[in-house]
Amino acid sequence: MSALDPMRFYSQLARALSPYVAGEQPQDGGWIKLNTNESPYPPSPRVAEAIRRAASEYAADLRLYPDPDADALRGALAERHGLRRENVFISNGSDESLAFMFAAFFAGKDCVTPAVGYSFYPTYALLFGARLRLIPMGGGMSVDVMALLDADAPVIIANPNAPTTIALSREVILAMRDTLAARSQLLAVDEAYAPFYEECAVADECGRCGNLLVIRTFSKAHALAGMRVGYALGHPDLIDGLNRVRDSFNSYPVDRIAQTAALASANDRDSLRQTVAAINAVKETTRQALLSLGFECAASRTNFLFARKPGVDGRALFDGLRARRVLARRFDKPGIEDYLRITIGTAEQMDRVILAIKDILRELKP
């Protein structure tokens, strides 16, 4: 019997998909890992305490399914954002909220997003049959708001934007919401990095209008990437749309331990503020060091920098760092192929990164 090619069984959809490629995850030690926007600091001390308690005092409960609505966590997040429980949807990571959003609101419809943004959006659009149009960027990698609105379609935007690190102001986002509301169109704002620049956030507005959906995560500022907890905020009817999708084909709630960890983190605002302040301080020091070396690097509103040095090939810089056991992220796409996305690590790690970059630039100098 001749061997069969299993790929012949792929559907047309599976063949057309371009899966998201996650950052490299080395299994051996000794790396400075700055390629996946994880926190360099541990989560709130309350998280470890809550997990220990859940694994001992409440261990018998692990035989039971978790609360499908994560009611306690929804309540804490509603209080934090000045909303009600019915404005909150809990998901297995913010990517799940994004996926359900595309299925619930964009399937079979037109929608638009900036051309340089989170690379999962086109994948979700294709998977759920949304007609996603990529709107060219403005000058300096800025989001062209007028071009987005001129497209006359619902908008999905990351703010602050990834990977560019640039944020639109709260006032601009709310003006976009109002313009789209007049057209009965949705504005979805991915605020994964908003805790690093809360001035741009509009999460608190989600209870006041029916066309604003905000998506957030515990993976970045809360340092809980290993738990995969995200959430969406919006009008109860929007939340119901997400629930309809989840409960129709992926009705798996966030697990008990993850809910416990996220709740402990959500209730420790002091720890969150301290972590964000520490990352932002190291970020600006690193940015100034890169600028002094001739790099172009915007003032970042995220936990990473997006930088390039004119005249230096991005691949060469990426490879040079990797040879020195420093992992950054590079996107092999026209227009940004010479940029590196560098997650902010500890002060000591970033000092080593700058020394490595100086060494590479000496090697590359003609």
Secondary structure, 3 states (H helix, E strand, C coil): CCCCCHHHHCCHHHHHCCCCCCCCCCCCCCCEECCCCCCCCCCCHHHHHHHHHHHHCCHHHHHCCCCCCCHHHHHHHHHHHCCCHHHEEEECCHHHHHHHHHHHHHCCCEEEEECCCCCHHHHHHHHCCCEEEEECCCHHHCCCHHHHHHCCCCEEEECCCCCCCCCCCHHHHHHHHHHHHHCCCCEEEECCCHHHCHHHCCHHHCCCCCCEEEEEECCCCCCCCCCCCEEEEECHHHHHHHHHHHHHHCCCCCCHHHHHHHHHHHCCHHHHHHHHHHHHHHHHHHHHHHHHCCCEECCCCCCEEEEECCCCCHHHHHHHHHHCCEECECCCCCCCCCCEEEECCCHHHHHHHHHHHHHHHHHHCC
